[in-house]
């Protein structure tokens, strides 16, 4: 049971998102009079790190035990 005339709730969120992305590509071609040829290679790498810390506090509240079993 929480009994109070007014309640103040404060929360602080310190979320961070860190992203690292790397890409590479190689291309080629050849044809002296249809000796033909072609080459293409592509690579993409990504790393995402998401961190979330939230701290909340309640002020102006008296919290205690009670023998009241009614749930009020």
CHARMM-style PDB file with segment names, atoms N, HN, CA, C and O in Angstrom:
ATOM      1  N   UNK     1       0.844  -1.172   0.000  1.00  0.00      PROA
ATOM      2  CA  UNK     1       0.000   0.000   0.000  1.00  0.00      PROA
ATOM      3  C   UNK     1       0.891   1.236   0.000  1.00  0.00      PROA
ATOM      4  O   UNK     1       1.842   1.334   0.775  1.00  0.00      PROA
ATOM      5  N   UNK     2       0.574   2.153  -0.860  1.00  0.00      PROA
ATOM      6  HN  UNK     2      -0.199   2.074  -1.489  1.00  0.00      PROA
ATOM      7  CA  UNK     2       1.270   3.432  -0.927  1.00  0.00      PROA
ATOM      8  C   UNK     2       0.232   4.521  -0.701  1.00  0.00      PROA
ATOM      9  O   UNK     2      -0.783   4.578  -1.395  1.00  0.00      PROA
ATOM     10  N   UNK     3       0.497   5.394   0.286  1.00  0.00      PROA
ATOM     11  HN  UNK     3       1.322   5.347   0.849  1.00  0.00      PROA
ATOM     12  CA  UNK     3      -0.436   6.467   0.622  1.00  0.00      PROA
ATOM     13  C   UNK     3       0.317   7.777   0.586  1.00  0.00      PROA
ATOM     14  O   UNK     3       1.308   7.947   1.294  1.00  0.00      PROA
ATOM     15  N   UNK     4      -0.150   8.712  -0.241  1.00  0.00      PROA
ATOM     16  HN  UNK     4      -0.956   8.574  -0.817  1.00  0.00      PROA
ATOM     17  CA  UNK     4       0.546   9.985  -0.367  1.00  0.00      PROA
ATOM     18  C   UNK     4      -0.400  11.042  -0.908  1.00  0.00      PROA
ATOM     19  O   UNK     4      -1.337  10.725  -1.641  1.00  0.00      PROA
ATOM     20  N   UNK     5      -0.156  12.312  -0.546  1.00  0.00      PROA
ATOM     21  HN  UNK     5       0.605  12.569   0.050  1.00  0.00      PROA
ATOM     22  CA  UNK     5      -0.935  13.414  -1.104  1.00  0.00      PROA
ATOM     23  C   UNK     5      -0.452  13.763  -2.511  1.00  0.00      PROA
ATOM     24  O   UNK     5      -1.242  14.157  -3.369  1.00  0.00      PROA
ATOM     25  N   UNK     6       0.841  13.614  -2.735  1.00  0.00      PROA
ATOM     26  HN  UNK     6       1.483  13.294  -2.038  1.00  0.00      PROA
ATOM     27  CA  UNK     6       1.397  13.847  -4.064  1.00  0.00      PROA
ATOM     28  C   UNK     6       2.583  12.919  -4.265  1.00  0.00      PROA
ATOM     29  O   UNK     6       3.289  12.574  -3.318  1.00  0.00      PROA
ATOM     30  N   UNK     7       2.785  12.527  -5.492  1.00  0.00      PROA
ATOM     31  HN  UNK     7       2.211  12.807  -6.261  1.00  0.00      PROA
ATOM     32  CA  UNK     7       3.870  11.607  -5.828  1.00  0.00      PROA
ATOM     33  C   UNK     7       4.670  12.214  -6.974  1.00  0.00      PROA
ATOM     34  O   UNK     7       4.099  12.741  -7.929  1.00  0.00      PROA
ATOM     35  N   UNK     8       5.977  12.136  -6.876  1.00  0.00      PROA
ATOM     36  HN  UNK     8       6.441  11.708  -6.101  1.00  0.00      PROA
ATOM     37  CA  UNK     8       6.859  12.604  -7.934  1.00  0.00      PROA
ATOM     38  C   UNK     8       7.679  11.425  -8.430  1.00  0.00      PROA
ATOM     39  O   UNK     8       8.401  10.793  -7.659  1.00  0.00      PROA
ATOM     40  N   UNK     9       7.566  11.132  -9.715  1.00  0.00      PROA
ATOM     41  HN  UNK     9       6.980  11.645 -10.342  1.00  0.00      PROA
ATOM     42  CA  UNK     9       8.330  10.042 -10.318  1.00  0.00      PROA
ATOM     43  C   UNK     9       9.338  10.650 -11.287  1.00  0.00      PROA
ATOM     44  O   UNK     9       8.978  11.437 -12.162  1.00  0.00      PROA
ATOM     45  N   UNK    10      10.592  10.280 -11.121  1.00  0.00      PROA
ATOM     46  HN  UNK    10      10.885   9.641 -10.410  1.00  0.00      PROA
ATOM     47  CA  UNK    10      11.657  10.764 -11.991  1.00  0.00      PROA
ATOM     48  C   UNK    10      12.344   9.570 -12.629  1.00  0.00      PROA
ATOM     49  O   UNK    10      12.653   8.591 -11.950  1.00  0.00      PROA
ATOM     50  N   UNK    11      12.585   9.646 -13.936  1.00  0.00      PROA
ATOM     51  HN  UNK    11      12.334  10.442 -14.488  1.00  0.00      PROA
ATOM     52  CA  UNK    11      13.283   8.560 -14.631  1.00  0.00      PROA
ATOM     53  C   UNK    11      14.366   9.160 -15.515  1.00  0.00      PROA
ATOM     54  O   UNK    11      14.180  10.214 -16.122  1.00  0.00      PROA
ATOM     55  N   UNK    12      15.488   8.479 -15.576  1.00  0.00      PROA
ATOM     56  HN  UNK    12      15.640   7.622 -15.082  1.00  0.00      PROA
ATOM     57  CA  UNK    12      16.595   8.901 -16.430  1.00  0.00      PROA
ATOM     58  C   UNK    12      16.956   7.734 -17.336  1.00  0.00      PROA
ATOM     59  O   UNK    12      17.231   6.631 -16.863  1.00  0.00      PROA
ATOM     60  N   UNK    13      16.954   7.982 -18.636  1.00  0.00      PROA
ATOM     61  HN  UNK    13      16.731   8.878 -19.020  1.00  0.00      PROA
ATOM     62  CA  UNK    13      17.248   6.954 -19.625  1.00  0.00      PROA
ATOM     63  C   UNK    13      18.579   7.298 -20.288  1.00  0.00      PROA
ATOM     64  O   UNK    13      18.737   8.382 -20.850  1.00  0.00      PROA
ATOM     65  N   UNK    14      19.521   6.384 -20.219  1.00  0.00      PROA
ATOM     66  HN  UNK    14      19.392   5.504 -19.763  1.00  0.00      PROA
ATOM     67  CA  UNK    14      20.828   6.611 -20.842  1.00  0.00      PROA
ATOM     68  C   UNK    14      21.049   5.582 -21.941  1.00  0.00      PROA
ATOM     69  O   UNK    14      21.943   4.741 -21.854  1.00  0.00      PROA
ATOM     70  N   UNK    15      20.218   5.662 -22.977  1.00  0.00      PROA
ATOM     71  HN  UNK    15      19.491   6.345 -23.048  1.00  0.00      PROA
ATOM     72  CA  UNK    15      20.327   4.733 -24.103  1.00  0.00      PROA
ATOM     73  C   UNK    15      21.453   5.144 -25.041  1.00  0.00      PROA
ATOM     74  O   UNK    15      21.702   6.330 -25.255  1.00  0.00      PROA
ATOM     75  N   UNK    16      22.125   4.149 -25.592  1.00  0.00      PROA
ATOM     76  HN  UNK    16      21.923   3.185 -25.419  1.00  0.00      PROA
ATOM     77  CA  UNK    16      23.144   4.405 -26.602  1.00  0.00      PROA
ATOM     78  C   UNK    16      23.013   3.387 -27.726  1.00  0.00      PROA
ATOM     79  O   UNK    16      22.664   2.229 -27.497  1.00  0.00      PROA
ATOM     80  N   UNK    17      23.296   3.833 -28.929  1.00  0.00      PROA
ATOM     81  HN  UNK    17      23.580   4.773 -29.115  1.00  0.00      PROA
ATOM     82  CA  UNK    17      23.345   2.947 -30.091  1.00  0.00      PROA
ATOM     83  C   UNK    17      24.675   3.208 -30.797  1.00  0.00      PROA
ATOM     84  O   UNK    17      24.943   4.320 -31.252  1.00  0.00      PROA
ATOM     85  N   UNK    18      25.490   2.177 -30.881  1.00  0.00      PROA
ATOM     86  HN  UNK    18      25.272   1.273 -30.512  1.00  0.00      PROA
ATOM     87  CA  UNK    18      26.771   2.275 -31.576  1.00  0.00      PROA
ATOM     88  C   UNK    18      26.716   1.386 -32.815  1.00  0.00      PROA
ATOM     89  O   UNK    18      26.361   0.211 -32.728  1.00  0.00      PROA
ATOM     90  N   UNK    19      27.071   1.956 -33.969  1.00  0.00      PROA
ATOM     91  HN  UNK    19      27.360   2.911 -34.040  1.00  0.00      PROA
ATOM     92  CA  UNK    19      27.055   1.207 -35.228  1.00  0.00      PROA
ATOM     93  C   UNK    19      28.399   1.312 -35.921  1.00  0.00      PROA
ATOM     94  O   UNK    19      28.999   2.385 -35.990  1.00  0.00      PROA
ATOM     95  N   UNK    20      28.859   0.189 -36.430  1.00  0.00      PROA
ATOM     96  HN  UNK    20      28.372  -0.682 -36.374  1.00  0.00      PROA
ATOM     97  CA  UNK    20      30.073   0.154 -37.238  1.00  0.00      PROA
ATOM     98  C   UNK    20      29.725  -0.574 -38.536  1.00  0.00      PROA
ATOM     99  O   UNK    20      29.225  -1.699 -38.510  1.00  0.00      PROA
ATOM    100  N   UNK    21      29.991   0.072 -39.666  1.00  0.00      PROA
ATOM    101  HN  UNK    21      30.396   0.985 -39.688  1.00  0.00      PROA
ATOM    102  CA  UNK    21      29.664  -0.512 -40.967  1.00  0.00      PROA
ATOM    103  C   UNK    21      30.903  -0.433 -41.860  1.00  0.00      PROA
ATOM    104  O   UNK    21      31.564   0.602 -41.936  1.00  0.00      PROA
ATOM    105  N   UNK    22      31.202  -1.537 -42.528  1.00  0.00      PROA
ATOM    106  HN  UNK    22      30.665  -2.379 -42.466  1.00  0.00      PROA
ATOM    107  CA  UNK    22      32.336  -1.594 -43.445  1.00  0.00      PROA
ATOM    108  C   UNK    22      31.863  -2.215 -44.757  1.00  0.00      PROA
ATOM    109  O   UNK    22      31.155  -3.223 -44.747  1.00  0.00      PROA
ATOM    110  N   UNK    23      32.237  -1.638 -45.851  1.00  0.00      PROA
ATOM    111  HN  UNK    23      32.812  -0.820 -45.859  1.00  0.00      PROA
ATOM    112  CA  UNK    23      31.864  -2.190 -47.150  1.00  0.00      PROA
ATOM    113  C   UNK    23      33.060  -2.204 -48.095  1.00  0.00      PROA
ATOM    114  O   UNK    23      33.928  -1.333 -48.023  1.00  0.00      PROA
ATOM    115  N   UNK    24      33.100  -3.188 -48.971  1.00  0.00      PROA
ATOM    116  HN  UNK    24      32.396  -3.895 -49.029  1.00  0.00      PROA
ATOM    117  CA  UNK    24      34.171  -3.290 -49.958  1.00  0.00      PROA
ATOM    118  C   UNK    24      33.607  -3.871 -51.246  1.00  0.00      PROA
ATOM    119  O   UNK    24      32.646  -4.640 -51.226  1.00  0.00      PROA
ATOM    120  N   UNK    25      34.206  -3.500 -52.350  1.00  0.00      PROA
ATOM    121  HN  UNK    25      34.986  -2.875 -52.366  1.00  0.00      PROA
ATOM    122  CA  UNK    25      33.721  -3.997 -53.632  1.00  0.00      PROA
ATOM    123  C   UNK    25      34.895  -4.092 -54.611  1.00  0.00      PROA
ATOM    124  O   UNK    25      35.808  -3.266 -54.584  1.00  0.00      PROA
ATOM    125  N   UNK    26      34.859  -5.089 -55.458  1.00  0.00      PROA
ATOM    126  HN  UNK    26      34.118  -5.760 -55.480  1.00  0.00      PROA
ATOM    127  CA  UNK    26      35.840  -5.252 -56.531  1.00  0.00      PROA
ATOM    128  C   UNK    26      35.045  -5.517 -57.812  1.00  0.00      PROA
ATOM    129  O   UNK    26      34.117  -6.326 -57.811  1.00  0.00      PROA
ATOM    130  N   UNK    27      35.395  -4.861 -58.862  1.00  0.00      PROA
ATOM    131  HN  UNK    27      36.149  -4.204 -58.863  1.00  0.00      PROA
ATOM    132  CA  UNK    27      34.708  -5.085 -60.131  1.00  0.00      PROA
ATOM    133  C   UNK    27      35.748  -5.220 -61.244  1.00  0.00      PROA
ATOM    134  O   UNK    27      36.863  -4.711 -61.126  1.00  0.00      PROA
ATOM    135  N   UNK    28      35.391  -5.879 -62.277  1.00  0.00      PROA
ATOM    136  HN  UNK    28      34.485  -6.292 -62.373  1.00  0.00      PROA
ATOM    137  CA  UNK    28      36.323  -6.034 -63.376  1.00  0.00      PROA
ATOM    138  C   UNK    28      35.587  -6.293 -64.676  1.00  0.00      PROA
ATOM    139  O   UNK    28      34.381  -6.538 -64.685  1.00  0.00      PROA
ATOM    140  N   UNK    29      36.297  -6.238 -65.732  1.00  0.00      PROA
ATOM    141  HN  UNK    29      37.277  -6.039 -65.725  1.00  0.00      PROA
ATOM    142  CA  UNK    29      35.723  -6.531 -67.042  1.00  0.00      PROA
ATOM    143  C   UNK    29      36.868  -6.777 -68.029  1.00  0.00      PROA
ATOM    144  O   UNK    29      38.001  -6.370 -67.775  1.00  0.00      PROA
ATOM    145  N   UNK    30      36.585  -7.423 -69.119  1.00  0.00      PROA
ATOM    146  HN  UNK    30      35.665  -7.754 -69.325  1.00  0.00      PROA
ATOM    147  CA  UNK    30      37.591  -7.721 -70.137  1.00  0.00      PROA
ATOM    148  C   UNK    30      36.854  -8.043 -71.416  1.00  0.00      PROA
ATOM    149  O   UNK    30      35.783  -8.649 -71.366  1.00  0.00      PROA
ATOM    150  N   UNK    31      37.378  -7.666 -72.531  1.00  0.00      PROA
ATOM    151  HN  UNK    31      38.247  -7.174 -72.571  1.00  0.00      PROA
ATOM    152  CA  UNK    31      36.704  -8.029 -73.766  1.00  0.00      PROA
ATOM    153  C   UNK    31      37.527  -7.977 -75.031  1.00  0.00      PROA
ATOM    154  O   UNK    31      36.930  -8.219 -76.080  1.00  0.00      PROA
ATOM    155  N   UNK    32      38.781  -7.702 -75.077  1.00  0.00      PROA
ATOM    156  HN  UNK    32      39.267  -7.506 -74.225  1.00  0.00      PROA
ATOM    157  CA  UNK    32      39.416  -7.547 -76.400  1.00  0.00      PROA
ATOM    158  C   UNK    32      38.811  -8.490 -77.447  1.00  0.00      PROA
ATOM    159  O   UNK    32      39.147  -9.667 -77.580  1.00  0.00      PROA
ATOM    160  N   UNK    33      37.922  -7.880 -78.145  1.00  0.00      PROA
ATOM    161  HN  UNK    33      37.650  -6.924 -78.037  1.00  0.00      PROA
ATOM    162  CA  UNK    33      37.206  -8.555 -79.232  1.00  0.00      PROA
ATOM    163  C   UNK    33      36.596  -9.861 -78.781  1.00  0.00      PROA
ATOM    164  O   UNK    33      36.822 -10.912 -79.381  1.00  0.00      PROA
ATOM    165  N   UNK    34      35.835  -9.783 -77.739  1.00  0.00      PROA
ATOM    166  HN  UNK    34      35.651  -8.930 -77.252  1.00  0.00      PROA
ATOM    167  CA  UNK    34      35.020 -10.876 -77.195  1.00  0.00      PROA
ATOM    168  C   UNK    34      35.811 -12.035 -76.628  1.00  0.00      PROA
ATOM    169  O   UNK    34      35.417 -13.195 -76.751  1.00  0.00      PROA
ATOM    170  N   UNK    35      36.892 -11.718 -76.026  1.00  0.00      PROA
ATOM    171  HN  UNK    35      37.211 -10.776 -75.925  1.00  0.00      PROA
ATOM    172  CA  UNK    35      37.530 -12.710 -75.172  1.00  0.00      PROA
ATOM    173  C   UNK    35      36.711 -12.813 -73.898  1.00  0.00      PROA
ATOM    174  O   UNK    35      36.985 -13.640 -73.028  1.00  0.00      PROA
ATOM    175  N   UNK    36      35.681 -11.940 -73.803  1.00  0.00      PROA
ATOM    176  HN  UNK    36      35.458 -11.268 -74.510  1.00  0.00      PROA
ATOM    177  CA  UNK    36      34.719 -11.854 -72.716  1.00  0.00      PROA
ATOM    178  C   UNK    36      35.380 -11.768 -71.346  1.00  0.00      PROA
ATOM    179  O   UNK    36      36.583 -11.528 -71.245  1.00  0.00      PROA
ATOM    180  N   UNK    37      34.622 -11.957 -70.331  1.00  0.00      PROA
ATOM    181  HN  UNK    37      33.645 -12.152 -70.413  1.00  0.00      PROA
ATOM    182  CA  UNK    37      35.083 -11.931 -68.959  1.00  0.00      PROA
ATOM    183  C   UNK    37      34.299 -10.936 -68.120  1.00  0.00      PROA
ATOM    184  O   UNK    37      33.725  -9.978 -68.638  1.00  0.00      PROA
ATOM    185  N   UNK    38      34.286 -11.168 -66.874  1.00  0.00      PROA
ATOM    186  HN  UNK    38      34.753 -11.945 -66.453  1.00  0.00      PROA
ATOM    187  CA  UNK    38      33.640 -10.269 -65.910  1.00  0.00      PROA
ATOM    188  C   UNK    38      33.914 -10.809 -64.505  1.00  0.00      PROA
ATOM    189  O   UNK    38      34.063 -12.015 -64.308  1.00  0.00      PROA
ATOM    190  N   UNK    39      33.975  -9.936 -63.578  1.00  0.00      PROA
ATOM    191  HN  UNK    39      33.854  -8.956 -63.738  1.00  0.00      PROA
ATOM    192  CA  UNK    39      34.201 -10.326 -62.189  1.00  0.00      PROA
ATOM    193  C   UNK    39      33.597  -9.255 -61.299  1.00  0.00      PROA
ATOM    194  O   UNK    39      33.765  -8.062 -61.553  1.00  0.00      PROA
ATOM    195  N   UNK    40      32.905  -9.671 -60.273  1.00  0.00      PROA
ATOM    196  HN  UNK    40      32.768 -10.640 -60.067  1.00  0.00      PROA
ATOM    197  CA  UNK    40      32.338  -8.719 -59.330  1.00  0.00      PROA
ATOM    198  C   UNK    40      32.241  -9.379 -57.963  1.00  0.00      PROA
ATOM    199  O   UNK    40      31.636 -10.443 -57.831  1.00  0.00      PROA
ATOM    200  N   UNK    41      32.818  -8.775 -56.968  1.00  0.00      PROA
ATOM    201  HN  UNK    41      33.309  -7.911 -57.075  1.00  0.00      PROA
ATOM    202  CA  UNK    41      32.774  -9.300 -55.598  1.00  0.00      PROA
ATOM    203  C   UNK    41      32.362  -8.162 -54.678  1.00  0.00      PROA
ATOM    204  O   UNK    41      32.897  -7.059 -54.794  1.00  0.00      PROA
ATOM    205  N   UNK    42      31.447  -8.397 -53.789  1.00  0.00      PROA
ATOM    206  HN  UNK    42      31.013  -9.293 -53.696  1.00  0.00      PROA
ATOM    207  CA  UNK    42      31.014  -7.370 -52.840  1.00  0.00      PROA
ATOM    208  C   UNK    42      30.890  -7.944 -51.445  1.00  0.00      PROA
ATOM    209  O   UNK    42      30.440  -9.076 -51.266  1.00  0.00      PROA
ATOM    210  N   UNK    43      31.286  -7.168 -50.469  1.00  0.00      PROA
ATOM    211  HN  UNK    43      31.651  -6.249 -50.614  1.00  0.00      PROA
ATOM    212  CA  UNK    43      31.196  -7.587 -49.066  1.00  0.00      PROA
ATOM    213  C   UNK    43      30.693  -6.409 -48.243  1.00  0.00      PROA
ATOM    214  O   UNK    43      31.148  -5.281 -48.437  1.00  0.00      PROA
ATOM    215  N   UNK    44      29.766  -6.654 -47.333  1.00  0.00      PROA
ATOM    216  HN  UNK    44      29.397  -7.570 -47.175  1.00  0.00      PROA
ATOM    217  CA  UNK    44      29.283  -5.629 -46.410  1.00  0.00      PROA
ATOM    218  C   UNK    44      29.157  -6.251 -45.021  1.00  0.00      PROA
ATOM    219  O   UNK    44      28.566  -7.319 -44.862  1.00  0.00      PROA
ATOM    220  N   UNK    45      29.709  -5.581 -44.030  1.00  0.00      PROA
ATOM    221  HN  UNK    45      30.189  -4.713 -44.159  1.00  0.00      PROA
ATOM    222  CA  UNK    45      29.648  -6.048 -42.651  1.00  0.00      PROA
ATOM    223  C   UNK    45      29.078  -4.933 -41.767  1.00  0.00      PROA
ATOM    224  O   UNK    45      29.401  -3.759 -41.950  1.00  0.00      PROA
ATOM    225  N   UNK    46      28.238  -5.308 -40.820  1.00  0.00      PROA
ATOM    226  HN  UNK    46      27.975  -6.261 -40.671  1.00  0.00      PROA
ATOM    227  CA  UNK    46      27.650  -4.319 -39.909  1.00  0.00      PROA
ATOM    228  C   UNK    46      27.597  -4.893 -38.501  1.00  0.00      PROA
ATOM    229  O   UNK    46      27.299  -6.072 -38.308  1.00  0.00      PROA
ATOM    230  N   UNK    47      27.890  -4.050 -37.527  1.00  0.00      PROA
ATOM    231  HN  UNK    47      28.133  -3.093 -37.684  1.00  0.00      PROA
ATOM    232  CA  UNK    47      27.799  -4.443 -36.118  1.00  0.00      PROA
ATOM    233  C   UNK    47      27.063  -3.337 -35.380  1.00  0.00      PROA
ATOM    234  O   UNK    47      27.502  -2.187 -35.376  1.00  0.00      PROA
ATOM    235  N   UNK    48      25.942  -3.684 -34.756  1.00  0.00      PROA
ATOM    236  HN  UNK    48      25.585  -4.619 -34.760  1.00  0.00      PROA
ATOM    237  CA  UNK    48      25.139  -2.722 -33.999  1.00  0.00      PROA
ATOM    238  C   UNK    48      25.105  -3.144 -32.533  1.00  0.00      PROA
ATOM    239  O   UNK    48      24.856  -4.308 -32.219  1.00  0.00      PROA
ATOM    240  N   UNK    49      25.354  -2.202 -31.653  1.00  0.00      PROA
ATOM    241  HN  UNK    49      25.556  -1.257 -31.908  1.00  0.00      PROA
ATOM    242  CA  UNK    49      25.313  -2.462 -30.220  1.00  0.00      PROA
ATOM    243  C   UNK    49      24.341  -1.474 -29.584  1.00  0.00      PROA
ATOM    244  O   UNK    49      24.555  -0.262 -29.634  1.00  0.00      PROA
ATOM    245  N   UNK    50      23.263  -2.000 -28.982  1.00  0.00      PROA
ATOM    246  HN  UNK    50      23.089  -2.984 -28.941  1.00  0.00      PROA
ATOM    247  CA  UNK    50      22.246  -1.160 -28.362  1.00  0.00      PROA
ATOM    248  C   UNK    50      22.263  -1.429 -26.864  1.00  0.00      PROA
ATOM    249  O   UNK    50      22.140  -2.573 -26.426  1.00  0.00      PROA
ATOM    250  N   UNK    51      22.417  -0.361 -26.082  1.00  0.00      PROA
ATOM    251  HN  UNK    51      22.517   0.569 -26.437  1.00  0.00      PROA
ATOM    252  CA  UNK    51      22.468  -0.475 -24.627  1.00  0.00      PROA
ATOM    253  C   UNK    51      21.437   0.475 -24.033  1.00  0.00      PROA
ATOM    254  O   UNK    51      21.333   1.627 -24.454  1.00  0.00      PROA
ATOM    255  N   UNK    52      20.682  -0.004 -23.059  1.00  0.00      PROA
ATOM    256  HN  UNK    52      20.767  -0.939 -22.716  1.00  0.00      PROA
ATOM    257  CA  UNK    52      19.645   0.814 -22.446  1.00  0.00      PROA
ATOM    258  C   UNK    52      19.687   0.638 -20.943  1.00  0.00      PROA
ATOM    259  O   UNK    52      19.506  -0.470 -20.436  1.00  0.00      PROA
ATOM    260  N   UNK    53      19.922   1.720 -20.233  1.00  0.00      PROA
ATOM    261  HN  UNK    53      20.069   2.619 -20.644  1.00  0.00      PROA
ATOM    262  CA  UNK    53      19.881   1.724 -18.777  1.00  0.00      PROA
ATOM    263  C   UNK    53      18.888   2.789 -18.343  1.00  0.00      PROA
ATOM    264  O   UNK    53      19.002   3.949 -18.741  1.00  0.00      PROA
ATOM    265  N   UNK    54      17.912   2.399 -17.526  1.00  0.00      PROA
ATOM    266  HN  UNK    54      17.819   1.457 -17.203  1.00  0.00      PROA
ATOM    267  CA  UNK    54      16.922   3.341 -17.018  1.00  0.00      PROA
ATOM    268  C   UNK    54      16.893   3.267 -15.499  1.00  0.00      PROA
ATOM    269  O   UNK    54      16.833   2.187 -14.913  1.00  0.00      PROA
ATOM    270  N   UNK    55      16.937   4.429 -14.881  1.00  0.00      PROA
ATOM    271  HN  UNK    55      16.986   5.307 -15.357  1.00  0.00      PROA
ATOM    272  CA  UNK    55      16.859   4.516 -13.429  1.00  0.00      PROA
ATOM    273  C   UNK    55      15.642   5.370 -13.096  1.00  0.00      PROA
ATOM    274  O   UNK    55      15.494   6.476 -13.616  1.00  0.00      PROA
ATOM    275  N   UNK    56      14.766   4.855 -12.228  1.00  0.00      PROA
ATOM    276  HN  UNK    56      14.885   3.956 -11.806  1.00  0.00      PROA
ATOM    277  CA  UNK    56      13.567   5.597 -11.831  1.00  0.00      PROA
ATOM    278  C   UNK    56      13.510   5.692 -10.314  1.00  0.00      PROA
ATOM    279  O   UNK    56      13.907   4.769  -9.603  1.00  0.00      PROA
ATOM    280  N   UNK    57      13.009   6.824  -9.831  1.00  0.00      PROA
ATOM    281  HN  UNK    57      12.686   7.574 -10.408  1.00  0.00      PROA
ATOM    282  CA  UNK    57      12.853   6.990  -8.391  1.00  0.00      PROA
ATOM    283  C   UNK    57      11.512   7.647  -8.099  1.00  0.00      PROA
ATOM    284  O   UNK    57      10.984   8.399  -8.918  1.00  0.00      PROA
ATOM    285  N   UNK    58      10.969   7.356  -6.929  1.00  0.00      PROA
ATOM    286  HN  UNK    58      11.398   6.744  -6.263  1.00  0.00      PROA
ATOM    287  CA  UNK    58       9.698   7.915  -6.483  1.00  0.00      PROA
ATOM    288  C   UNK    58       9.971   8.702  -5.208  1.00  0.00      PROA
ATOM    289  O   UNK    58      10.569   8.179  -4.268  1.00  0.00      PROA
ATOM    290  N   UNK    59       9.532   9.967  -5.174  1.00  0.00      PROA
ATOM    291  HN  UNK    59       9.046  10.392  -5.938  1.00  0.00      PROA
ATOM    292  CA  UNK    59       9.732  10.832  -4.021  1.00  0.00      PROA
ATOM    293  C   UNK    59       8.395  11.157  -3.363  1.00  0.00      PROA
ATOM    294  O   UNK    59       7.339  11.001  -3.977  1.00  0.00      PROA
ATOM    295  N   UNK    60       8.446  11.606  -2.126  1.00  0.00      PROA
ATOM    296  HN  UNK    60       9.304  11.733  -1.628  1.00  0.00      PROA
ATOM    297  CA  UNK    60       7.278  12.031  -1.347  1.00  0.00      PROA
ATOM    298  C   UNK    60       6.306  10.894  -1.068  1.00  0.00      PROA
ATOM    299  O   UNK    60       5.093  11.103  -1.065  1.00  0.00      PROA
ATOM    300  N   UNK    61       6.819   9.714  -0.839  1.00  0.00      PROA
ATOM    301  HN  UNK    61       7.804   9.545  -0.841  1.00  0.00      PROA
ATOM    302  CA  UNK    61       5.960   8.554  -0.584  1.00  0.00      PROA
ATOM    303  C   UNK    61       6.468   7.824   0.653  1.00  0.00      PROA
ATOM    304  O   UNK    61       7.670   7.630   0.831  1.00  0.00      PROA
ATOM    305  N   UNK    62       5.539   7.431   1.492  1.00  0.00      PROA
ATOM    306  HN  UNK    62       4.562   7.589   1.347  1.00  0.00      PROA
ATOM    307  CA  UNK    62       5.882   6.597   2.630  1.00  0.00      PROA
ATOM    308  C   UNK    62       5.454   5.180   2.308  1.00  0.00      PROA
ATOM    309  O   UNK    62       4.273   4.918   2.079  1.00  0.00      PROA
ATOM    310  N   UNK    63       6.402   4.278   2.290  1.00  0.00      PROA
ATOM    311  HN  UNK    63       7.361   4.491   2.476  1.00  0.00      PROA
ATOM    312  CA  UNK    63       6.107   2.884   1.977  1.00  0.00      PROA
ATOM    313  C   UNK    63       6.304   2.082   3.259  1.00  0.00      PROA
ATOM    314  O   UNK    63       7.341   2.191   3.914  1.00  0.00      PROA
ATOM    315  N   UNK    64       5.325   1.293   3.606  1.00  0.00      PROA
ATOM    316  HN  UNK    64       4.483   1.204   3.074  1.00  0.00      PROA
ATOM    317  CA  UNK    64       5.443   0.512   4.826  1.00  0.00      PROA
ATOM    318  C   UNK    64       4.566  -0.713   4.779  1.00  0.00      PROA
ATOM    319  O   UNK    64       3.822  -0.930   3.823  1.00  0.00      PROA
ATOM    320  N   UNK    65       4.660  -1.493   5.797  1.00  0.00      PROA
ATOM    321  HN  UNK    65       5.265  -1.317   6.574  1.00  0.00      PROA
ATOM    322  CA  UNK    65       3.845  -2.704   5.910  1.00  0.00      PROA
ATOM    323  C   UNK    65       2.550  -2.378   6.626  1.00  0.00      PROA
ATOM    324  O   UNK    65       2.476  -1.441   7.420  1.00  0.00      PROA
ATOM    325  N   UNK    66       1.528  -3.171   6.329  1.00  0.00      PROA
ATOM    326  HN  UNK    66       1.588  -3.933   5.683  1.00  0.00      PROA
ATOM    327  CA  UNK    66       0.219  -2.957   6.950  1.00  0.00      PROA
ATOM    328  C   UNK    66      -0.429  -4.297   7.213  1.00  0.00      PROA
ATOM    329  O   UNK    66      -0.140  -5.284   6.537  1.00  0.00      PROA
ATOM    330  N   UNK    67      -1.313  -4.326   8.207  1.00  0.00      PROA
ATOM    331  HN  UNK    67      -1.547  -3.524   8.757  1.00  0.00      PROA
ATOM    332  CA  UNK    67      -2.094  -5.537   8.474  1.00  0.00      PROA
ATOM    333  C   UNK    67      -3.377  -5.533   7.646  1.00  0.00      PROA
ATOM    334  O   UNK    67      -4.162  -6.477   7.733  1.00  0.00      PROA
ATOM    335  N   UNK    68      -3.604  -4.504   6.853  1.00  0.00      PROA
ATOM    336  HN  UNK    68      -2.967  -3.737   6.782  1.00  0.00      PROA
ATOM    337  CA  UNK    68      -4.793  -4.413   6.028  1.00  0.00      PROA
ATOM    338  C   UNK    68      -4.703  -5.441   4.903  1.00  0.00      PROA
ATOM    339  O   UNK    68      -3.819  -5.338   4.052  1.00  0.00      PROA
ATOM    340  N   UNK    69      -5.587  -6.417   4.879  1.00  0.00      PROA
ATOM    341  HN  UNK    69      -6.305  -6.500   5.570  1.00  0.00      PROA
ATOM    342  CA  UNK    69      -5.555  -7.501   3.892  1.00  0.00      PROA
ATOM    343  C   UNK    69      -6.571  -7.303   2.761  1.00  0.00      PROA
ATOM    344  O   UNK    69      -6.795  -8.209   1.958  1.00  0.00      PROA
ATOM    345  N   UNK    70      -7.178  -6.127   2.702  1.00  0.00      PROA
ATOM    346  HN  UNK    70      -6.996  -5.391   3.353  1.00  0.00      PROA
ATOM    347  CA  UNK    70      -8.215  -5.910   1.689  1.00  0.00      PROA
ATOM    348  C   UNK    70      -7.639  -5.518   0.344  1.00  0.00      PROA
ATOM    349  O   UNK    70      -8.363  -5.494  -0.651  1.00  0.00      PROA
ATOM    350  N   UNK    71      -6.360  -5.212   0.292  1.00  0.00      PROA
ATOM    351  HN  UNK    71      -5.772  -5.231   1.100  1.00  0.00      PROA
ATOM    352  CA  UNK    71      -5.757  -4.826  -0.967  1.00  0.00      PROA
ATOM    353  C   UNK    71      -6.021  -3.373  -1.330  1.00  0.00      PROA
ATOM    354  O   UNK    71      -5.836  -2.976  -2.481  1.00  0.00      PROA
ATOM    355  N   UNK    72      -6.448  -2.583  -0.366  1.00  0.00      PROA
ATOM    356  HN  UNK    72      -6.599  -2.905   0.568  1.00  0.00      PROA
ATOM    357  CA  UNK    72      -6.714  -1.168  -0.639  1.00  0.00      PROA
ATOM    358  C   UNK    72      -5.582  -0.313  -0.162  1.00  0.00      PROA
ATOM    359  OT1 UNK    72      -5.627   0.908  -0.306  1.00  0.00      PROA
TER     360      UNK     72
END
